[in-house]
Amino acid sequence: MAEKHFHGADILLPKKDFEKWAVIACDQFTSERSYWEQADALVGDAPSSLRVILPEVYLEDKNVGARTEEIYRKMDEYLSSDLLAEYSDALFYVERVQSDGRVRKGLVGAVDLKDYDYQKGSKALIRATEETVVERIPPRVAVRKNAKMELPHVLLLMDDPDCSVIAPLANEKEEMTPIYDTDLMQGGGHISAYLLTPKQRARLDKALASLIDQKEDKMLFAVGDGNHSLATAKACAKLDPSPLAARALVEVVNLHDPAIEFEPIYRVLFGVDPMILYDAFFDAMGGEYKGEDGQVFEFVTRYGTKFITVAPKAKLPVGTLQPFLDDFLKTHPGVKIDYIHGENTVFDLCKGKTTVGILFKGMEKSELFDAVRQDGSLPRKTFSMGHARDKRYYMEARRIKE
């Protein structure tokens, strides 16, 4: 019998009021506190995943320790009350209606963390698509290592061009048990979930095994969203011998799902003189480039925009840009950077005298798996799977510590 790499999990869900329970992934809107303040107001005193996660906008605040202790207290409260229902050894089929009206199909279950490796050049079954910043892991470990439950925003991608694994379930919902069906707050669209039958699970296991067998390189999943969260889970598993800690709850989606689009993740720098940044980039790139293969970058400031075409230093524009920014930030310690989804947000942020946004062309999703196989991983924050409000919301939970 083929070894399984995607498992059922003991999934926890609130018994009611799903809309206030579910909130967007913690790594979204990291420069927009107003979004999280609005979420806080919408939730009020109702039970919510917002109370058991730490939005990254607050990660560097002085009271992060107190926030973490309050998260643990809320977890204990939720787990010891009658708030949550448990679905034992469950796999969910999920349909997410995005803000554009398209439906993204997914499967919620658990993966073995031993199958995941974020190191560049890894040949693991589950691989990071982008460079993992190891410095980002310890602050997240500090939150998770004593947590009793996890709520995932991890999206794993499978390379299934024939749409043979997940898509058939869309026509079999009448065979499944409905689990939830709710709108998502703050423009997040709509989401519904269904419990897979034993027969559907058996067919799913065969389809996933077949997908591995078809590949010369045995990569099954690539991390589309939430790589640092998965890396944090792996780090915590090394600190905890419990079988509960050895797995992580995730959602699996098909790269070839028509609802999935890749968008660039733009760069915005704060506390920088726009001309100093532009001139440094101009010099580092060797000035303007006239070749047909040139890569175009748009510098956005309060004074307007400025375009520059440079010679490619990597296959993707982000691969040309990011090494320059890494070096620039090392020599300008007062400058901060953020990674932004959406051109409009970049323009909104670049109204200060010392704020600069950089726009560029993104990658096509069809390039992803081959690029990971060939190069090991891409520069960090290379792509986003859709708009920020279409990211995964925290909904399902799982106990990870007794």
N, C-alpha and C positions, 0 to 999 in steps of 0.2 A: 504493500500500500504506500502510495506517495506521501512524503512528509507534507504536513499542512503548514502554511505560512500566514494564514489569515484565520482568526479564531473568533468564536462567540465570546461574549463577555457578560459579566453580571452588571447590567446597565441600570443606573439609577436615574429616575426622572421625577419631577414634581407631579403630584396627582391632579393639579389644576393650575390655571393662570400661567400658561406657558409664555405669553407675550412679555410679561414682566420678568419672568425667569431668564429668558434668553437675551444675552448682550453680545456685541461684536467682539472679535478677537482683540486681546490686550495690546497687540502691537500695531493697532490702527489709530489714526488721529493723534499721533504722538506730539504734534506741535499745536494741537487744538484742544485746549482744556475745556473749552466751552461745550464740545461734544460730550465729554464725560460728565460735566456738570449737569447737562441736560438729561443724560441717562440717569444720573443720581436722583434728579427731581422726578422723573417719570416713574422710577421704581418706588420711591418713598420708603415706607415701612414693609412693603411686600417682600416675601422670600425671593431671592434673585441670585443668579450666578455672579452678578456684579459684586456681591458681598464676599465671594470666595475666590476671586481672582484679583490680581494687582495690575491695573492698567499701566503700561510702560511710561505714560506721561508723568506718573508719580514716582518712577523708579529711583530718581536721584534726589527726591525730597528728604528733608531731615527726619521726618516722622515715619519713614518707611518701616522701621522696626515695629512701631506701634500699629501700623496698618497690617503688618504680617501677623502679629499676635491677634488682632481682631479677626483676620481671615480664619485662623485656627479655631477661634472661639465660635465663629459662625458655622464652620464645618461640623464641629461637635454638636452644636445646636440642631443643625439640619439632620445629621445622621441619627441623633437620639430621639427625634420627634417623629410624628406621623406624617411628615411632609412628603417624603419620598417613597415611591414604589420601585421595587427591584424586579427586573426581568432577567431571570437566570439564563446563563449561557445563550445569550441572544445575539442575533444579527439583524440589523435594521436596513431596509431599503428606504432611501430618503430622496424626496423630490424638493428642490429649492427653486422657487420662482424668483428670478433675479429682478433687479430694478428695470431691466430692459424687456421684461416679460418672458424671456426664455427660461426653460426649465433645465436645471442641472441635476443629473441623476447621480446618486452615490450610495455607498454601503458603509455602515458604521459597525466596526468590530475592533478586534485587538490584534496587534502584531507583537512578535517576540523581539525585544530590544537587541538580542544577540545577532539578529539578522540585519541590523542597521549599523552603518559605519559612515561617519561624515569626513573621514580622512581623504584627501585628494588622491586619486588613483585607486581607491578601494574597489574591490570586486564583490562586495557584499550584495545580497538580494535587495536591500533597501539602501539607497545612496542619496546623499545631499546633491542638489542641483547647483547650489551656489556655495561659495566660500563660507565656511563657518568661522565666525569671530569668537575664538575661545575665551576672550575677555568678557564676553557677554554671558557666559554660562554661569560663573560663580554667583552673581547676584540672583539669578533665577533658581539656582540650587538652594540658596539660603531661604527662599520661599517654599520650595517644594519638599525639601528633605524631611520636614516634620509634618507635612500636610497628610491628612487621612483620605483625601479624595482628589481625583483629577477630573478636569473638564477639558476636552481637547479642542484646539482649533487647527490641528494638523490635517492637511489635505495631502494624501498620497496619490500620485499619478501612475496609471498603468498605460502601457503602450499597446492598445487593443484596436487596431485600425478596422477590424471587422465588426467591432461593437458586439462581441459575442458573450461578454461576461455580465455586464450590468444592464444594458439596454433591454434585453428580453423581459426583464422583471416589470417593465412599465405596463405590459399587457397582461400581467398576472396578479394585479393588486387585489382582485376579488377573492383570490385564494389566501390572502394574507390577513393578519389581524391589524386593524388600524391602531396606531399608538398615539399620535398627536397630529393636530392640523391647526396651524395658527399663523397670524400675521407676525412680523418681526418689527420691533420698535425702530424709530428713527430712519425710516425709508429703507429697511432691510429686505422688503419683499414679503414672501410667504414661504412656509415650509411645512411639510407633512412627512410622516414616517410610518412604516409598516413592518411587522414582524415576519421574517422569512419562515417558511415551512421547512420541515426536515427534508422533503423531496427537493426543494429549491436549493437548500444548502448543499446537498450531495452533488447536484449539478454544478453549483458554483465551485466546489472543490475541484471537480474534474476540469472545468474551464480554466481555472487559474493554473493548474498543473500543466495543461496543454499550452498555456501562454508561455510558461517557462521553457518547456521543451522546444518551442519554435525558435527560441533565441540562442544564437551561438554564445553570446555573452549572457549569463544567467541573471541579469538584473530584472527583478519583478516590479519594484516600485521605485519611483523617484519622488523626492519630497517637493511638492509644489508650494505649500505654505506651512509655516510653523516649524522650520528646521531647528531653530534654537530651542524650541520647546521640547522637541524630540531628543536633542542632544542633552538637554537638562535631565530628561527622564532617564536616559542611559547613564549619566553621571550619578544620579541618585540610586539607580539599581545597583551600582557598584558599592554603595554605602549600606545597602539593605538586602540581606539574603532572602527576604520573604518572596515567595512565588508571585505575590500580588505586584511587587515592584518590578518583576522581570518582563512585564508586558506594558504596552501603552495603548490607550484607546485612540482610534483615528477614524477619519472618513476616507474612503478610497473612491476616486473618480477616474473616468477614462479621459486621457489626453485628447482623444478624438471626439468627445462629446461636443456637438455643435454649439452648446451654450458656453463652452470654455474658450475664452480669448486671452491672449497674452497682451499686456500693455507695459510700456516702459515704466520704471520707477525713476523719477527725476531726482536731481540733487538740488538742495537749497542750502546755502552757506550763510551763517549769521556772524556779525561782528567783523566783517571784512570790507576793505575798500574795493569797490567794483573794478576800478582801473588796475589796481595792483594784481587782482586775481586774473583779469583778462590778459594783461601784459605777460604775466608769468606763464599762462597757458599758451599764449602766442609763441613765446620764446621756447618753451619746452617741446612744442610740436614742430618747431622749425618754420614758423610763419604760415602764411596762406598757401594752400595746395591747389593746383589747377587740374589735377588728374581726374578722370571720370570715376575712379573708385574712392574719391574723397569722402570723408565723413563730416557731416554738418552738425554744428553745435550752436544753440541759440542761448545767449546770455541775457537774462531778464533782470532788469533793475527798475527802480521807481522812475528813472529817466527815459525808459524805453527799452528796446531790445537791440542786440548786436549779434550778427551772425559771423561765424568763421568756419571755413572748410579746411580740414587738416588731413595729412597723410595718415592712413590707417596704421596703427601700431598693434592692432588685434583684429580678429574677425568681426567682433561686434563693437559698435561705438562705445558702449559702456566699458569694454575692455581697454579701449584707448584712454578713456577719461579717468577711470578709478585709480590707476597707479599714480597719475599726476596728482589727483586730489589727496591721496594718502601721503605723498611726499610734501605737498603744500601744507597740510594740517600739522605735520611733524615740525615744520619750521615756522608755523604761525599758531602757537599754542592757545591763543585767545579766540581763535575761530572755531565755531561749532558747525556741524553738518547734520542735516536730516534728510530722510528719504521719503519722497512725496509721490502719492498717486494722484494723477489728474493735472492737466495743464492749468485749469482754472484755479486750483488750490495754490499752485506755484505763483501765479500772478497775484493772488490775494495776499500771499505771504511777503512778496517782494515790494512792499511799499515803504520800507524803512531805508534810511540812507546807507546802511551797512549790511544789507541783505541782497544776495544774488542767487537767482535760480538758473539752472542749466537744463535745457531741453534737448532731446536727441531721439533718433529713431530706435525703436525696440526690435526684439528678435521675433521671428515667426515660431509658433509652437511646434511646428513640424521639425524644427532644428534641434529640439531639446535633447531627446534620448541619444542621438548620435553625438551631440556635443559633449554630453556627460561621459559617454563611453570613450570618446577620443581624448578629451582634455581633463577628465577627472571631475572637474567642477568648474562652474562659471564664476566670474567676479560676483561678489555679494551684491544683493539687491539688483540683479540683472533684469528681472521681469516681475510683473504682478499678474495674477490670474483674475483679471476683471477689476471693476471699480472697488473702492474701499468698502462701500456699503454692501457689496455682494460677497464679502469675505465670510468665512464660517463664523456663525454665532455659537457661543457656548450653550449647549442644550443638554446632551447626555453627560452623565457623570459615572465615575467608577471608584469604588473603594480601593486604595492602594496601600493602606496600612491598618492593621487591627487596632 
